[in-house]
């Protein structure tokens, strides 16, 4: 009798809870990932595994394991920029000089904040310029914009960073050009497949798309559309530990005409191996929320 009574109570509770939830809690539309467009190759697919194996054997995935070992899924839907930067800084083994949790110093995307209020960043993310301004406080940074950098240089930079384990590329691109949902996005490049001329994109929105291989031609085109928030095309960044950027990455491109390519490293904050002080993870650029003008931002 007691068992039947308890069973009845459980059933009633379940029915009441279900009825209450349906009548009082609005059903929010949700998604489990997105279908990757057919012209992009999922990293975990049989074809993706074959392509990656060849990439690794050709020596064009030298930095992959540094990045994959520190893969950072963005903690907010608009945090692709901070999460890409956090992934690279941890791959470079840069000491942030600031605790993450407990006694541990570690980069996470929520510790990296640009000039916008955090609530604004959670919904709007950060721009190309704000990424560069934030990155320069923690590592050597070279920024190159789409529309002003040639395809040949873009390809050479992909090859160079794919053959290096201490210089990384973060790409800023339009998802629309690739047939993906959404628009502006940041993600690191993890390798280059020479035979098919594809680059491996370590997509920080893992809840949406897996890591994928995409044509360098398409990625180049995806940098070209003008970002309505800045009035300029997107582009890419080359990142390295302070004082270690290679001569190849810093090569002079003046012979190709005027370029919006510059090193942010001229006004960087010194970052010693064991910082005796806290490095600011909030960098204020020139905007209405700050009275400080970032020198590198002022030159954009």
C-alpha positions, 0 to 999 in steps of 0.5 A, spaced: 500 500 500 505 504 501 509 503 495 503 504 491 501 511 494 508 513 493 508 511 486 502 515 485 505 521 488 511 521 484 506 520 478 502 526 480 508 530 481 511 529 474 504 531 471 504 537 475 511 539 473 510 538 466 503 542 466 506 547 470 512 548 465 508 548 459 503 553 462 508 558 465 515 557 462 516 560 455 519 555 450 525 558 447 528 556 440 534 552 441 539 548 436 544 542 436 549 545 431 549 547 424 550 543 418 557 544 415 556 546 408 558 541 403 564 545 400 567 545 407 571 538 410 569 536 417 576 535 421 573 529 424 570 526 417 574 520 414 576 525 408 578 530 414 582 525 417 585 523 410 587 531 409 590 532 416 594 526 416 597 528 409 598 535 412 601 533 418 606 528 414 608 534 409 610 539 415 604 544 415 601 542 422 607 544 426 603 548 431 596 544 431 598 540 437 600 547 441 593 550 439 589 543 440 592 542 446 589 549 449 583 549 444 578 554 447 571 554 446 568 561 446 564 561 453 559 566 450 556 566 443 559 573 441 566 571 444 570 568 438 575 574 438 577 573 446 577 565 445 581 565 439 586 570 443 586 566 449 587 559 445 593 562 442 596 566 448 596 559 452 599 555 446 605 560 446 605 559 454 605 566 455 604 568 463 598 572 464 600 575 470 593 574 473 589 569 476 584 565 473 581 561 478 584 559 485 592 560 485 592 558 477 594 564 472 591 562 465 588 565 459 580 564 459 576 568 454 572 572 460 579 575 462 580 578 456 576 585 455 576 590 450 574 597 451 566 595 451 562 594 457 562 586 458 555 586 457 556 589 450 561 584 448 557 578 450 552 580 445 556 584 440 563 581 440 569 585 439 571 588 432 578 587 428 581 593 431 579 591 438 582 585 437 589 588 435 589 593 441 587 587 446 592 582 443 598 587 443 598 587 451 600 580 451 604 578 445 607 581 438 602 582 433 601 584 426 595 585 423 593 585 415 587 587 412 583 584 407 582 588 401 589 591 402 593 584 403 594 580 396 592 573 395 600 571 395 601 574 401 595 571 405 597 564 402 605 565 404 603 567 411 598 561 412 604 556 410 609 560 414 604 559 420 603 552 419 610 550 419 611 554 425 610 552 432 611 559 435 607 564 430 600 563 429 594 566 425 588 568 427 583 569 421 577 574 422 572 573 416 565 573 414 561 566 415 556 568 410 561 568 404 562 561 406 555 559 406 555 558 414 550 562 418 552 568 422 557 573 419 563 576 423 567 570 426 574 569 429 578 563 429 585 560 429 588 557 423 591 550 425 594 547 418 595 547 411 593 542 406 598 543 400 595 538 395 588 541 395 590 548 398 586 548 404 587 551 411 584 548 417 580 552 421 579 551 429 572 554 429 572 556 436 564 555 436 564 548 437 557 548 439 555 550 432 561 547 427 566 542 428 573 544 426 574 544 418 578 545 412 576 550 407 579 553 401 584 558 401 581 562 396 574 562 399 578 564 406 581 570 402 574 572 399 571 571 406 576 577 409 573 582 403 566 584 405 566 590 409 564 590 416 558 595 418 561 596 425 568 599 422 567 600 415 573 596 413 574 589 411 576 584 416 583 580 415 588 576 420 593 577 425 600 574 426 601 573 433 608 571 437 611 571 444 614 578 445 620 579 442 620 573 438 616 575 431 620 572 426 623 576 420 619 572 415 613 575 419 615 582 419 617 582 412 616 589 408 610 589 404 611 596 401 613 594 394 606 591 393 603 598 394 600 601 400 598 596 406 594 596 412 599 592 415 602 594 421 606 591 428 602 593 434 608 591 438 611 598 438 607 600 444 606 593 447 606 592 455 612 589 457 611 581 459 616 578 463 617 571 464 614 571 471 611 578 472 611 581 479 605 585 477 598 584 474 598 585 467 591 588 465 587 584 461 582 590 460 585 594 454 581 601 453 581 603 446 579 610 443 571 609 444 565 613 448 567 608 454 574 610 455 578 617 456 584 613 454 586 613 446 590 607 444 596 609 440 595 603 435 588 604 435 589 611 433 593 609 427 588 605 424 
